[in-house]
């Protein structure tokens, strides 16, 4: 094969076409049978015009030449490594040396470390630089090989980083130190502590010489922060000051300044409490606000405020949340990310007092970019400090945002739109109370934006979508005007961008309106058909297909089987056709969401399409599309190389069998374009949802799907990891449903096998996952699996203990995502970030699920271990959220413990009584509920007088409707449990006087059960306090006509009404005739169909 032919083969290997890649792989294997392939690769390396082909040729040469290394003598190896070559050649040789060392190990090249140490101490600057280059390359390739020598290497780095005037040596020294940071332990603590100042000095020396190298070298701070040895905490002030110094220096390039802010952001994420403890928050805020409000050069706008000439491009919100995609590399864009991290990882009670003196003047400033900065800060605070804003600042800050929508400056209005979108997304349900003011303002604003301003219009629709999604049923009064606006946009003139935004808004409106969207469905479908095949052939400049496809899926979810059932098959065929558009990951993602939505209305009827759907979804899970190798990386061979097959063909020895591990590690270093990440995430989500909704039909495909999802548990992007755990949980639930519908030994065994791998994986994730959002998702899906599978989830020995251990670790703040770098004695401050509190709440929700699944007797010993941890969070000094969480978790758990609650009554009654008297209504409500559950399951009625006295007094004085409703529920539970212990002639009339419930409708079920119980077991206690013709009958009829009853409550109520009609027919009919005719007919119909 000639070089040109070989070049074409390598070019084919780089194409996104699996068939072409397979063909080229076979051709390459054949070429490697002939010795002339090596010089041909050298020619391509030297002269191929395409840099990707040159890189691929270099990778192949490296892999082919590796086995010949051992034929060289030790002297030749040493001379080759430290030879005097050009810099690029030295880098390539160092990388090859690293690979060889990785395959052979230090024991087969013992002189290398000594050679490096001599070179670093050499008077020749070139030798020092090359030695550190080889060392850094070797450490980056296989740091564990050097673990026994870390102490010697740290001393070596002390020497290397102390030298001045040698930027190359400093650069490679910092890279080497970063590579070994993860393996440092307590034995290296003293050496590392004295090394950090030298690290800061070395980076500072690199900045004026090479900003790119300085930016890369700053990775050492991130690596040291993540290491088990908390050396950065001792030098936190110096590191923070250095980052702020670099970020604030306007003479430096954006990339370096952004890197400094990124390092600061990561530091806050991992060591937020240490930042507070060392009083570093004020200097951080002092430095950030000037960066935030920096103006662009005269006559220019920030990139985020410029209009995109291509209206078809997606316009992202100005600043994403912490889980969003990376921001453009400009410091004003990234600095809100630092504020976001402060909000996510610091207690609001500590952050706001120091932030508000900076924020309030910025919002009032005459300078537009200062006002913009203030609004951006307000926006990013909403996610991490939502509870604090809801309770203390919502009205004031929302007023500022709404007034800013009328600002004369476009950049301020854009920031206000983003802030409103963030508030709408994160401050539910409180923000819905302002719908009457916000929605007309937004609709008027959108109507006034020029259609040509696609970018700004996108920001306005971003705010509108987030706001209407937060409304839920509260959207109904605004539905006519919203539909008029969106449908009018679709019917009117204008380019594709405004229509795409209007279609996306229709999806958000449907998600909130649910069944109320029904009357508008024909009009919406009429418009969607204009933009979707097969009704409309593709045309140039038409709007992009993902938006109408996604909206169609949201309509299916909102309206359900009855409304969209006839369209299901048609929509499924549409999705299958669109998914074949291989070039658009965003379109594939939206079709996957459509398939998931269709599964919710089609169920097992989706079976004929599952072969094609699962093939598409698995392709996206396994696809390497969008993989981007790091700069200078050598991962291209992953697209085709199969070393084991090649070795078999050629009869060559695989060097230590380590190539597969190398490939996995290199793959982990790749980045992935965001659209492909979203595609993988949505493919995972769709697989899980389809499995749950079409469980029997999906069963033949389940086994083939599990490995693909499992592989994504270690994916670099947290959204994909989160979706993978959720999908595995759905698989377990789906298989359990199959067992319920079709019980058999094979199905039961399959469920146990699946639980046997999924539950341990979730336990590991709770302990080891560093991202709180992923840990919260794992805890949530774990609770769902326990609720669905119940005792089946705990059938395997050890599962109960392991799961309890994981939840305890969260409550004790001993998991990886709760490691803030402080010693236990520094953790006395009980205030915590809201997201940290949310993590505890997710763990708390798992405790009742475990109790119910295990049963009271089996769970009681574990509950004894949880009890002191939860009681500790009910102290008066704890926050309202903590007290409410603790008493609520304990109350819910007692329901699972059942009669095993009795031994714990003496420890639980006093804190529950205190909670029922708490100053906060939410805590009081949970405390009253807990007393009712304790009375229901606590055994002997010795504690009834205390509980009844408190409830009676509270009922007369209570101002909170929710607390009053819970008092009714608690009294009903006491009656159900031990009616003989209560003066029913006094208690029951008081209960009736407190009805109907007005806020906590979950307690309706308990109240109905109580009344029915008395009618059946103690009817003498009911008259004359209430018969079917008295207040009780009126209440029952009022309830059955209401819309606030859940399914269980409706069942209990109808059961009671049937009992009344059977035992008191005359009075019942009299009461029924007293109702309006339509109400009477509705109740009669409900009773006859029940």
C-alpha positions, 0 to 999 in steps of 0.5 A: 500500500502506498502512503496515499492509500494509507492516508485514505485509510486513516482518513476513513478511520476519522469519519463518523461512519461505523461501516466505513470505520470497520472497513478501514480497520480491516484494511489497516490490519492487513497493512500491518502485515507488511514491513513497509507500513512503518516508513509509510506512517513516518511519511504521513507523520511528516507530510500529511496536510491533515493534522488529525492524520498526522496525529493518528500516524504518530499514535500508530507508530508509538504503539507499533514500536513499543515492543522493540524498545526492550531490544535496546541496551540500558545505555542506549535507552538512557542516551535516547531519553535525555538526548539533545533534540528539538523541543517537539521531538523531546516532547514526543520522545518523553511521551514514548518513554512514559508509555514504555515505562508504563508497560515495563515498570520501574523494576525493568528500567531501574536506572530511569529514576536515578537518571531523572534525579541526576538530570534535575540537579544538573547544572545544565538547564537543558538537562533539568528541563528534559528530566522534568519533562520525562518525569511529568510525562511518566507520572501523567501516564502511570503515577502509581508506578512511582508511589513508593518514591513519592517522598523522594520526588517531593524533595525533587520538586522542592528543588526544581520549583525553587529555581528561578529563570527556568520557566520550562523546568517550572512548567514540567515540575508543576505538571508532574506534581499535579499528576501525583497529587491524587496519590499523596497521603498523610506521610507526605503532609509536612513536605507538601505544606512547605511546597505550596508557597513554591507552587504559587511562586512558580505559577507566578513566574510563568505568567509573564513568560507563557500564559497558556503554560501558566493556565495549564500549570494552575491545574495543580491547585485543583489536584491538590484540593482533591487529594486526601491530604488537605494541604491547601487548607493551611495555605488557603488565604495565599491561594485565594489571594493569588487567584483574585490577583490573577483574575483582577489583572486586566493586563492578562488574557481572558483564558488565564483570568478565567482559569483563576476564577475556575480554580477559585470556584472549585476551591469554594466547592470543595472547601467552602466552610474553610473559606468562611472560617478563615474570613476570606469571603469579604475579599472574594466579594470585593474582587468579584464585583468589579470583574462582574461589572467590567465594561467591554471595549468602547463601541462593543457589547459583551458576546452574550448581549450581541445578536446572533445573525444565525437565527437558527442557532440556539441561544443559551441563557446568559449564565447556566447553573452549576450543572450547565455547560462551560461558559465562554472564556471571558472573565465577566461571564465566569465570575457569576459562576463563583457567586453561584458556588458561594450560594450552593456551598455556603450557608445563606445566613453567612453569605447574605449579610456580606453580599447585600452591601455589595449587591444593593448599590450595584442594583441602584447604580447609574452604570448599566454594567453595574446594574447588569452585574447586580441582576446576574448575582441575584439570578445565580443566588436563586438555585443555592439560596432558594429557601432563604430568598423565598422567606426573606427577599422574594418580594423585594428582589422580584420587584427589582427584576420586574422594574429592570425589564423596563430599563433603557439599556438592553444589557440590563433587560437581558440580565433581568430576563435571565434573573426572572427565569432563574427565579421561576425555576428555583423559587416555586411555589412561592413565585406563582403568587405573583403571576398576576403581575409577572405574566402580563409584564412578560407577554407585553415585553415579548410583544414589544421585541423586534422579531429580528432580535432573535437572541434577545427574544430567546431570553424573553421566552426563556423567562416565560417558559420557566415561569409558566412551568412553575404555575401548574394548575394556576395557569388556567386563568392565563391560558387564553391569553398565553395561547393567543400569543403563542398561536398568533406568533405561529400563524403570523409573519416572521422568520423561523426563530420566533416560531421555534421559540413559540413552539417551545413555549407551547410545550411549557404551557402544556406541562403546566396546564395538563388536561386543561390544554385539551380544547387547544389541542387541534389548533396546536397540532395544526401548527405543529404539522406545518413544521414536521414531516411527513406533513411538510417536506424539509425546506431551506431556512425552515425552523429546526425540528427538535423544538416541535418534536419536543413539544409534541412529546410534552403534549403527549405527557400532558394530555394522556391516553384519552386525548392523544391515543389516536395520534400515538402510532402516528407520532411514534412513526414520526419519531422513528423517522426523525431519529434516523437523522444521524447528524443531529444529536439534539434531534435524536435527543428530542425523539427519545423524549418523545418515545418516553412520553409515548410509552406513558400512553401506549404502555405495552402497545409500544411492543412492535416498535421496541426493537427499533427504539432500543437499538437507537437508544443503545447506539446513543449510549455507546456512541463515541460521536462528539468525543473531543481529545484533549489538546495534544492528546493521542486518543484517536486510535480508540475509534478503531484499534482492537489490539487483541485481534491484531496480536492474534493475527500477527502472532505478536506478544501483547505487552503485559496485557495492559492496552485495554486499561490504557484505552479506558483511561485515555477515554476518560480523559476525553471531553464530549460536546454538549449536544452529545452529552445531552443525547446520552442523558436523554437516552438513559432517561428514555430507556428507564421510563420506557422500561417502567411504562412498558415493563412486560413488553420491554422485558426481552430487551432489558438484559441487553440494555443493562450493560450499556447503562452500567458503563455510564455510571463513571461518565465524566458528566454528572447529568449522564451519571445521574440519568444512568442511576435513575435508569437502573432504578427504573429497570428494577421497578419494571422487573418487579412489575413483571413479577407482579403481573406474571409471577414465575421463578425465572422472573423472581430470580432475574429481579434478585440478580438485578437488585444484587448489582444495582443496590451495591452500585447505589450504595457505593455511589452514596459513599463515593460520589463527589457531586451532590446532585448525583448523590441526591439522585441516587438517594431518590431513586434508591427510595423509589426502588425500596418503595416499589420492591419492598421486601424483595429489595432486602431479600439478599443478606447484607442489603439492609445493613449496607443501605442503612450504613449508606444513609447513616454516612450521609446523616453523619456527613461522612460521604465524599460529597460532604467532605469540606476539608475541615477537621471534626472539631471545626464542624461545630457551626450547625449552619449549612448550605441549602444543598447540604440540607437537601442531601440530608433530606433525601437520605431521610426519605430513605429511612421510612422506605427501608422501615416499610420494606424491612418490617418493624421488627427487622428494622428496629435495631437500625432505627435505634442507630438513626434515632440519636442522629435525628433527635440531634437535629431537633434541638432549638438551635437547629434551623427550621428546615432541620427541625422540620426534616427530623421530626417529619422523618421520624414520624414517617418512619414510625409508620413502617415500624408499626408496633415495634414503635412501642419501645421508643415512645419514652424517647420520642414523646418529649421531642414530639411534644416540643415540636408541636409547640414550635414557633414555626408552623411547618415544624408544628405541623410535622410535630402534630402529625408525629404525635398522631402517628406515635399514638397510632403505633405506640402501644399502651395509651398512657401518653394519650392524656398529654397528647390530647391536652396539647391538641385540644389547646392547639386547636383553639389557638392555632392560626395555621390551617395546615396545623389545624388539619394535622390536629384533625388527622392526629385525633382521627388516628387516636380514635382509630387506635384506641377509642376506649382511651378517649372521651368520644362524646367530647372529642368527636364533636370537636373533630366535626367542628374542625372540618372540612380540611382546608390545606393538608388534604392528605389527612382526608383519608385518615379522617374518613377512615375514622368516621367510617370506623365509628359508624361501624364499631361505635354508632352510638357515639355518632348521634346526635353529633352528626347524622347523614342529614346533619353536619356530617352528611353535608360535609361528606357531600361537600367533599365528594363534590370537591376537587382536592381529594386524592385517589385513596381519600376518594375511596375511603369517602365513597366507602363511608357514603355506601355505609351510610346509605345502607344503614341510614337510607331514609336520612341519607336520601333526605340529605341527598335530595337537599343538594342541587340536582347536578350534585345529587346526580354526581354523588348517585353516579359515583356510588353506583359505579363504585 
